[in-house]
Amino acid sequence: MSLKLIVLVAILLTILPTIHAFTSRTSLSLRPRQVASSTSNERPRSYKAYYFEQLIDHFPDSDRYAPHTNATFSQKFFFDDTYYKPGGPVFLYIGGETSAESRWSNLQTGIIQILMNATNGLGVILENRYYGTSYPYNASTTDELRFLTNEQTIADNAYFAQNIQFPNITGGQDLTASATPWILYGGSLAGAETAFSLVEYEGLLWGGIASSAVIHATHGYPEWYNPIQKFGPQDCIWRINKIIDKMDQLVEENNEPAIQKLKELFGLGALEDIRDFAYTIAFPIGGPDSYPTNTWQELNWVPAYDAPDFFQFCNNVTDDSAPTDITDVDRALSEYTHGEPWTGLGGYAKYVKDVVVSQCPSEDLINTSACFSTQNASNWAEPKNSGGRSYTYSSCTESGAYQVANYPNKPSLISRVIQLDYTQQWCNWAFPPGPLAPQAAPSPNGPNLKRYNKYGGLEISARRLAFIDGESDVWRDVCFHSHNATERYGPNQMLITGAGHHWDSYGILNVDAEPDFIKAAHQWEIRRVETWLKEWELEDRRKVTTIN
């Protein structure tokens, strides 16, 4: 769900690159906007890591986390005070499902830099528990993962904001949330955690911007592919739909010779499970819950972060002038489909062989967990700490959104053999009940969606909580601007025309030079924050007047 979703099948990564009363507040002094004046030479290239002693268990009275612990863990954070002036706000960037280092660009050139520069603010990146190096334990057994929940994660944000002391900041002796306005920002899962934090700790955390925030949990999520189906090159999309239809016809007919021949055309003849085959050939589009190659989600308006692999893939699928050894493949299975060619199959198969299958070190490993088989249960249960395992656990227990084929009688970009049971088996294998906390194991029937949706789901709201989404984001339908939500109005929401997954989080140190829709988004975010900061000042003045 983040800039690139943490790969659900972590085994493939080895081969595929890829509350509280307010005390007195300091008055805030806004500076004139200079958001277009910086150059890349002026920004830090790296940041010193700091560590905060965070509670492992914020809920000692909840049976959900038994047996309880009073221990702490070292939670990593970075901060940038290059724009800070006394009275400025604190911008907390929620790290989400990756390491804090991978979020540096948000301080250097992205959304936090833009907001810091506009308001004399301090920028902070807080690494999520169970990601990067911020692990409470040395392993991630099911028992040890019991503290990886959304309510524990957002409690981290509040506890950090209440207790952190930043070193060596002139005029910043007390920058805790009781004395300074804290504005949260997050994208994707971190966007949801931003929204949940504002709902749960509204009296402590002053405001938040939730970008492409996946605020709604659902078990199956075929809608992931809808933006690709709608906005992708339509000759390419049409060809993929037809190829999938023909493949599914062979599966329905149980035509094993034809299915085997199809596998061999992709260089995957040894791969036994038809679902694993369907899953692997979907990588260029977005394999269900795992995409070790770049997909539609990795498109970006900033060239330095753009990964246009999807369009390269489509260029192969639609290349009618390719050599005959490629185009002839389009008719290799025609005898099984009443003489109809599989238009584009040759280019599709060639791309998968060259980009995906080639990464497997040996053909003998095709049907193993070292390459493309997902059917080794013991491999899933390996308890080594990793972002992939952490993300998988959260998906299996709370957030769901398993990517599956489209609804019946609708065009699909992945085979209809990919259904909920395929992903659910991974959850069952990966997280068996442990001896200490059997309640921490995911249900074999799917995630507990109520635990995620209790903050409001698609109708979530808080006083100073703003939502910004991308029109062509694959996660849009579990975000605030979902097609399944009520029509959105009001100043605290924005849908960026044509944009993808939290595109507003990126910047180029010159807002005026940005594409119009991105520039408008950043200007809107500055205005939202400035409005909230004026409200902080007004409440401060009211308090002083009352005291006098």
N, C-alpha and C positions, 0 to 999 in steps of 0.2 A: 504494500500500500504506500510506500514512500517514494522518493525520487525514482529508485529502482526497487521494486518489491523484493524483500529478502527471499531468496530462493527457498521454497518450501522443501524441496528435496535436496538437502544439504550435501548428500553424497555425490551429486553431480558436479558440485563446485570444484572438485579436485581435477576435473577434466574439461570443464566448460568455462572459459573466461567470462568472461563477462564484465460564625465560628468565634472570631476573636475581636475584643473591643479595640477601637482605634486609640492610639495615643497621639500626641501632637505631631503634625506633619510639617515638613519643610515646604515653604512656598516654591512653586515651580516657575522658572523664568524661561519662556520660549524665545528661541533665537529666530531671526529672519531665515527663511528657507534658503539653503545653499546646496540643494541636492544635486546640482549639476556641476559643481565646481571641482570635485576631487579628480585626481588621476591615479592610475593603478600604482604608480611609483610610491604614493604616499601611504598605502595600506599595508598592514602587517602581513608578512608571509607565513608566519606561524605563531602559535600561542603556547604559553607555559601551562602545563596541566596542574590543576589544583584538585584537592580531594576533600569531600565533606562527609562527616560521619553520619550516615543515614540509618534510621531505624529499619530493620528488616520487617518488623511486624507493627503496623500502625493500629491494629484492631485486636487487642489481646482478649476481648470478650466474645469474639466471633468463633463459632465452632468450625467455620470454614477453614481456619488456619491452625487448628490443633494438630499436633502439639505446638504450643506457642514458644516464642523466644524473646529474650530481652536484648539480644545481640544487635550489633550494627554492622554495616559494611561500608567500604570506601567508595563513594559515588563521585565519579570524575566530572569536573566542569572546567570550562574556559571562560574568560571574560575579556572584553575589549573596552578600554576607557579612553580611547583616543579622541572621542568627541565629548566626553563627559565634563559638565560644569556643575557646581553645587546647585542642588535643587532639581536636577534632571531626573527623569524616570529611569526605571530598570526595565529592560526588555529581556524577557526570558524566552529563549528559543528551546522548545521541547525537542530533545534529541530523536525520539522515535525509535524505529526498529533498525538502528545501525550505530556505529561508533560515533562519539562526539567529534572526533577529528574529521570525519567525512562531512560534517556540517560547517566546517570553517568558512566556506564561501559565503555563508549567510552573514557572517560578521565582516568579511573582507569586502564583498561587493554586492551582496544580496539584500534582502528585505530588512534585516536588522541594521545593516550599514545605512540604508536609506532613512530609516526611522531615527536612528541615533543622530545622524547628521542634521535632521530636521528639528530635533528637540533637545539637543545637548544630553542625550541619554547614554546609559551604560548598557552594553550588550553582553548577554550571558548565554552559553550553551550548557545545558544540563543533560548528561548522558542518562538514558533510561536504565533502570534496573534490569539486569540480565542481558545487557548488550555491551559491546566494547570490552572494557575491563571492569565494569561495575557489576560484578557477580557476587551475590551473598555467599555462595558456596563454591567449592572447587569442582563440583560436578553438577549436572542437571538431571538427576533422577526425578521421577515423578514426585516423590516426597519433597525433594529440594526445590521443585518448581511450584510448590503450593502457594508461595508468596508472589508469584508472577500473575497479578490480576490488574485490571484497570483501576479498581478502587485503591489498591496499594500504590500503584504508579502515580496517580494524581495526588494521593496523600503525600508522596515524596515532594511534589511541586510545592505544596502548601508548607510543609515542614521546612524545606529549604528556604523558602521566601521569608519565613518567620525568624530563622536562626542564623542565616549566613552572615559572615563578616568578611568583606572583601579587603584584601591587604593593599596598603600603599595607595589609596585613592584620596587625593586632596579634597577636603570638604565632603567626604563620603563616609563619615564615621558611623552613621546609622542609615544603612540603605535597606533595612528590612521592610517588609510589606506594611508594617504598622506606621512607618514614618515616611514612606516613599511610594508613589504609585508604581505598581508592577503591572506591566502589560505583557501578556503571554502571546506567543506565536507558535504555530505548529502546522505542518503539512501532512496530509494523509492520516496515518494512525496517530501521529503527533498532533494533527489538527483536531481529531476527535478528543484526544486527551486534553487539549487546550479548552475545548468546549465543555467537557465533563468537569474540568477544574473550575471553570467559571460558574457552573451550576452548583457544584458542591461547596465551593469556598468563595462565594460571591461577596461576603463581607470582608474578606481578606485580600483577595486578588482583584485589582481594580478594573482590568479590561483584558480583552483577548481577541485576536484575529485567527479564525480557524479556516485554513486554506485546504481545499479539496479534502475536507474532514469526513472521514468515513464514520458518520455518526449513527448509522443504522445497521444493525446486525441482521443477517438473514442466512439461512442454511445454504441453499444453492443460489448461485449468482450468474445465470446465463447472460444477464444484461451487460456483463463486462465487455462482450464482443460487439454490442450494438453500435458504439461510435465508429468502430472499424468498418462494420457493415454499411453504415450510413455515409461516412466521410472518406473512406478509402477509395482508391482508383477503381471505378466500377467495373472495368473490364477484368481486372485482377480479381475483384471480389466475386464477380459472377462465375469466373472459372473455378475458383476454390469451392464455392457453393456446389457447383455441379460435380466436381471431383468427389467431394464429401458425400453427396447424394449417391453417387455410383458405388463408392466404397461401402456405404451403409446398406445398399441393396445386396451386395455380395455377402455381407455379414448376415443379413436377414435370411438370405437363401442358404446360409451355411455352406457356401461354395468354397471349400477349403483350398482346392488347387488354385483358384483365381486369387484368393487372399494371399496365399503363399507367393504367388508371382508378383503381386502388388508390393509385398514386403521386400522382395528381392530387388525390385526396381529402385527402391529407396536405399538399398544397401543394408537392409535390416531383416534379411531372411531368417537369421537365427533367433530373432526376438519372438518368444513364444506367445505371450499374452497380447491379444489384439488391442487391449486397452493401452498397454505400454507402447505399442506401435502408434496408435492414434495420438497418444500423448507426445511422443517424440517428434512426429512430423508436424505437430502444432507449435513447436518452439518458435519458429519465425513469426508466428502470429501472436502467441502467448499461450504456452502450455498451461494446462490447468494447475494453478497455484505454483507454478515454477516456470521461470523463463530465463535460463542461463544465457540466452542470446538476447540482443536488444530487440524490442518490440515497439508497437505503437506508443506504449507508455513512456518510452525513452526519447520520443521526439521533444524538441525544445526550441524556443525562440532564440536562445543564445548559442551561437555557433560552437563555442567552446564546450558546451554540454549537450549539443544535439547529437543524436545517434540515428541517422536515417536508414538503418538496416532494413526496416520494413519496406521502404520504397525500392531498395535494391532487390529485395526478395520479389516484390511484385513485378519489377522489370524483368526478372527471369521467367516468371510465370506467364507473362504476356509477350515474350520475345518470339515472334513468329519467324524471324530471320535467323534464328539459332541454327547451328549445324544440324544436318539431318539425323545424326546419331542421337540428338536430343529430341527433335520434333517427331521422329518416328516412334518414340515412346508413347506419344499420344494415342497411338492405335494398337499398342501392345496388348490391351485388354478389351478391345472392341468386340471380340467374339463372345464375351460374357455380358455385353450390354447391347445386344441386338444390332451390332454393327456401328453403334455410335462411338465416335472418338472421345477420349478423355482430354479435351482441349486444355493445354497448359500443364499436363501431368509431367511431361519430359523436363520442362524448366523447373517445376516444383521439386521433382525428385533429384535433379542435378544439384540444386541449391542445398537441399538437406544433406546430400552426400558430401558436398564440398565444405559446408559450414558446420554441420552438426556431427555427422557420423565420422568425419575425418578426425575428430578429437578423441575418439576411442582408440587407445593404443594398439589394440589387436582385435581382429574379427572374432577371435575366440571369446572375447569379453563382452560381446554385444548383449548377450542374454544374462549378464550378471549385474550386480549393483555397482560394479566399477564403471559401468557405462549406462545402459538404458533400461535395465529391468528394475522395477520398483517392488518386486515380490519377495524380497528377503526380509522377513519379519524381524530377525535378530539385528539386522543392520539398522533398522529404524530405532531400535531400543538402545543404541549406543548413547550413554549418558554424558558424553563430552560436552563441555560448554561451547555453545556456538549461537550466533544470531539466528541462523536458520532453524535450529531446534527451538529456541525461545519463541520465534514467530509462529512456528508450527503449533506449539503448545497453546498459545493465545488463540489461534484460529480454531483449534480443536475444542477448546473449553468455553470460549465466549463469543468471538467475533464472527466465526463462520465465513460466509461469502465464498464457498467453494465454487470455483469456476467449472461450469458444466455446459454441455451442448444446449443449443437453443430449444425453445418449447416445440412440441410436435407441430408439424405443418408450417413451420417457419424456416427460412434458410439458415443454415448453420455453417460456421467457419471451422468447427472441429467436429469430429465424428460423434454421433449420438451414442456410441458405446461408453462415452465419458459421462457418467452419472454420479450421484452422491456416494454410492457405495464404493466407488473407486478411491476417492479421497478419504472416506471415513475409515477404510481399512488401515490406512497409514496411521491415523490417530490411534486406533486400537492397538496397533503393533508398537508404536513409539512410546506410549505412556501407560504401561500396565500399572495396576494398583500396587502401591508400595506397602511395606509393613507398618510404617509410622502414620501415614495420612492417606488411607485408601480413598477418602473423599476427594483427593486432588486429581484422580484419574478422570479423563473425559468420559462422558457417557457414550456408550456404543451407538446410541441413537442420534448423536450429534451434539453440538455445543448448546450450552444454556444461554439462549439469546436474551432472556429477561435480565440477566446480570449486566449485559451491555446496553440494552435499550432502556434501562431504568432511568437514565438521565433525560429522556425525552424523545429519543429516536429522531425521526424526521421533523418533529415539532419542537425540538429542543430550543430553549431560549434563556437568556440571562440579560441583565440590564445593559451591560456594556460588552456584548459579545457580537462580533461581526463575522459573517461568512462570505467567503469568496471562492468561487468554483470555476472550472473551465468547461466550456460548452462541449468539447470533444474528448473529455476525460473518460477513460474506461471505467473509473470508479464513480462517475457522476450519480448513478442511480442509488447509491447508498450515501450520498452527500445531501446537503441542504437543498440544492437545486435539482433534486431527483425528479424525474418525470412522474413518479408516484406520489409526490408531495403536493400540497396545496400551492396555488400560484403565489409567488413571492413578491412582496412589496416592502418598501421602507428603506431608510438610509443605511441600515446595518447589514446589507447584503448586496452582492454584486456577482454577476455571471459574465466572465470574460469571453467575448465572441471568438470562436475558433481555438481557444486555448486548451492545453492539455493539463496534466497532473501538476498541481500547485506551481504553475508557471510564474506566478507573482513572486515566488521566493527568490527568483534569480534577478540579478541586476548587472549593469555594465558601468557603474559609477557616473552615469550621465542620464538622468531620467528624461531630459528633453530630447535625447537622441534615440530613445526607445521607440519601438512600433507603437502606433497610436493607442491601441487597446491596452497594451501593457502599461504605457505611460499613464493612461487614464486610471488604471487599477492602482498604480503606486500613488498617484495624487489623491485618489479616494482614501487609501489607507492612511496617508499623512493627515488628511482632514479628519478622519474618524479618531485617530489618536489625539490630535490637537483638541478636538471637542471634549474627549474624555479628560484630558489634562486640565482644561478650563473648569470642568465640573469638580475636579479635585480641589483646585484653588478656591472655587466658590464655597465648597463645603468647609474648607479651612477657615475662610473669612467668617462664615456663619458661626462656626464653633468659637472663634475668638470673640465675636460680638456677643454670643450667648454668655461666655465666661465673664466678659466685662460687665 
